[in-house]
């Protein structure tokens, strides 16, 4: 029962309320970026600033007033958080000239701590692939491609996926079908892979955007399926951190950062096992290339399309990243 003076909560409205994706920053504990982030977070005033900015934009004066600290102190803390990449600022017109408005960038920070093992670390190879650099595509409308400054070809025209300018795409979308990439296989001779993982920012594909729009997105490597992730929504309504200004906010704005990983035990999406496909099933040794296919099957339970975001669209400054550990 609601307290006196409160409006009753409609359970149906609560169930329909969209769950926004958590923006996550992943850092290697041995990197300078991780050390800078840890130092920035090792301060109660700075964590209070991040908490204050969880669901609102404030200028530095408003932060200082809300947390009852001198303006000079608030400015120093904001600068430290900005240098660590945990907060971003921009100048906007105010009543008395320009004001510095602050926005929290991430909801979660995950830092992989350095290993205490004395053994030599398992070597790693990694390749970053632009989202527009696919070598094969077979898609259905709704579909399209967007670069940093405009649409490539025509929207809802699958033929546009064969335009020479497709390599410049920073966002691609389609209802069903696939795009296929070929990564160079950088495994050194006489080695064998221990694990492979692929990460990218993606979302479902609805006309404009939709908070409840499930889609079964499947990834395969060398024609072997790793597994399917059901994305809950086509996220929009508020501009992605990297999405250019010309792109209408009613359209898809950002996605979720997902990771497919294959080990000797099976395949996982963000740590949850999705199939029995093992690293040995991918026939990686001796091949010059690694073929990655991303798509939505026409006969999937949820044919809700896919948006794939590049490093200049969405919320994460990365393309499609493939990594392999080997021995």
N, C-alpha and C positions, 0 to 999 in steps of 0.2 A: 504494500500500500504506500503511495507517495506521501511525503510529509505535507503538513498543512501549507497551502500556498504554492505547492509544486504542481506542475502539469503532469497528468498520468502518462506513463511511457507506453507507447504502442509497441507491443512485442513484434508485430509484423514489420514495423518500421525499423526496429532494432536489427532484425534479421536481414533486412534489405540494405542496411547501411554498409557502404563499401569498406573493405579492409585495405588500406593503402599499403603498398610494399615498403618494407624497411630498407632504407638506404644504408648499405654496409660498406665500410672501408676495410680492406684486407691488407695487412702489412706483414712483411718478413721481419722478424725481431732483430735480425742482424743489419737491417738497412738504416740509413740516416733518417729516412722518413719516419720509421717506427720510433727511433730514439727521440726525434723532435715531437712526435705526437704524445709519447709517454710523458715527456717533460711538461708539455702544455696541459695535460690532464692531471698532473700531480699538483693541483692547486684547487682548493675548495672554491675560491671566488670564480675561477674559470669554469669549473663544472657547474656552478650555479648559473653562470651566464648561458651555458649551453642548455641547461634545463629551462631557463626563462624563454629561450628562443625555440623551444620544441614545436610550438604551433602558432608563432607570430613573428612578424618583422618589427624590429625596434631600432631607433637610432641610438647613438652612443649616450646621449643625454638621458634618454628614457631608461636605458639600462642602468646608468649610474643612479638615477632617482629610485628605480624599483629595488635596487640592491643596497641602497643607502651607502654608496661609496663615492669618493671624490671623482669628478669628471676625468682628471688626469690619470687616476688609477684605472678607471674603466677603459679609457683609451689604450693604456698599456696592455691590459689583459686582452682586449679585442685584437690588438696588433699581434700578440703572441699566438692566439688561436687562429688568426688568418694565416700567419706564417706556417703553421702546422697543417694547413689545409682543412681544418675542422669547421671553419666559418668563412663566409665570403661577404664582402661589403661592396656597396656601390653608392655613388653620390646621386641624390635625387633633389629636385627643387622643394624647398620648405618655406615656411612663413618668413624666415630671416635668412634667405639665401640657401645655398646647398647644405644638405644634411647627409651624414654618413649612415646609411641603413644597413643593418646586419641581418644575415640569414644563416641558420645552422645548415650545414651541408649533409651530415650523416646522422643516422639514428643509432648505428652500431659501429664499433671499432673492434676488429678481430686481429690480434697480433699473434703470429706464430713465434713462440719463444725459441731461442737458440738451443740446439741439442747439446747435452753434456757428454754425448758419446764420443769416445776417443778415436773411433774408426773414421776413415776418410769418408766424407759425405757422398751419398750416391749422386753421380753426375746427372745433369739435367740439360735437355735441349728444349728450346721454345721458339715458336714462330707466331707472329701476329699477322692476321690476314684481313685486309679491308673488306667490309661487307659487300662492296660492289664488285669485288674481284672473283666472282663465281665463274666457272667455266661451262656450266650447263644449267638450264632452267626449264621447268615445265610447270606453269602456274595457271590458275584460273582467277577471274575477277570475283571480288574486288581486288585490285592489284595496282602496283605502281612503284616508282622509285623517286627519291628526292635527294638532291645534292645540297651542298651548303647554301647555295643561293637560289635554288628553284627546282621545279619539277623536271625530271628527265623523260623525254618522250611525252606520252599521254597517259592520264590516269585510266584505270580499268581497261587497259589495252595490253594483253600479254606480249604482243610484238615488241613493246618498248623494252622488254627485258633483253632484247638482242641489239639494242642501240649501242654503238661504240662507246658512248659516254656512260654506260652502266658502271664502268670501273670507278667513276667518281661518286657513286651513290653513297650516302651516309645513312639512309633509311630505305629499306625495301619491305614491301608488304604484299600478301596474297592470301586468298581464302583457302585454297588447297593446292597440292602439288609440292614442288621442292626446288631448292637451289643447291648446287653442288660445287664444292671447292676442292682444289688440289694443292695440298701443302707439300713442300719439299721434305723428304725423309732425311733428316740430319743425324740419324743414328750412325755412330762411327762403325767401321768394319770390325768384325769379330766381337760385337757386343749383342746383348739381347735386352729388350725392354722389360722393365718391371711394372710400369704403370703408364697410363696415358690419361690426360684430362683435357677437356675442352670447355671453355667458358665464353659466354656471350650474354648480351642484354637483349631480352625479347619480351613480347607480350602477345595477346590474342589480337585478332583483326576484325573489328566491327565497323560498320559504316559510321564515320566520325569517331566515336569511342563509346564504350559501355562498361559499367561497373560489374555487371554480371554477364559474362560472355566466355564460358569455358571453351578451351581448345586443347586437343591432344597433339602435342608437338613432339615429333620423333626424330632422333639423331641416329645416323649409322656411320660406320667407318669401314672403308674397303668392302662395301656392300653387306656388312654385318650389322644388324640392329643392336644398338646399345640399350635403348629403352625409351619410354615415352614420359613426358612431363605434361600434366594437365594444368595449363595456365588459367587462372580464374577470371581474368578481365583484360580488356583493352583500356589501358590507363590513360586518362586525359582529364580535361577540365582545369588543370593548372599546368603552367609551362614547365617542361623539363629543364634541368639546370643548364644543359648544353644546347637545347633546342633553339634554332635561330628564330629571330623575331618575326620573320615573314610567314612562318608556319602558323596557321590558325590554331588557337588554343582549343577549338572544338574537335580538332583531330587528335589522333594518338600522339601522346607527348613523351612518354618514357616507358620503360619496361622493368623487369626484374632481372637481376644478374644471376644466372643459373650455371651450374657446373656439372657436366657429365664426367664421370671418372671410371676407368676400367682398370682392374687389378687382377691378380691371379685368382681372386675369390669370386669375381663377378663384376657387374656394372652398377653404378650408383648415380643418383641425382641428388646433389647436396647432402651426401652421406646416407641417403636412403636407398637400399638395394632395389633395383627395378628389373634386373634380368640376370640370367646365369652366364651371359657373354663374358668370357675371360680374355685377358690380354693376349694369350696364345692363339685365340680364335681369329685375330685380326690380320695375321700373316704380314707383320710389319718388317720382319727381317729380310734383307735382300731386295726390297722394293725401293725405287727411286722417289716415289710419291705416296702420299697418304690422301685418300679420297674421303671427304666428309660431306654427307648429305643431311640437310636440315629441311623438314617439311611437315605437312599435315596430310595424312592419307585421306583420299576421297571417301573411304568407307569407315573412317574412324568414328568412335562413339560420339565425339564432340568435334565437329568440323567447324571450328571457330577461327581458322586462319592464323596467321603469324605476322608480327612486325619484328624485324631484326634491326637493331640500332647500332650505328657506328660511333666512332669516338667524337664526332661533332654533332650528335643528336642524342636526346635522352638524358640520362642521369650519370652515366659512367663513361669516363674518358678512356675507352678501350675499343678495339675492334674484336674480331673473333680470335681468341688465343688458344693455341694448342701447345701442350707441354708433354714431354716424356722423360721419365727417369729410366736409367738403364744401368746395366753392369757389364 
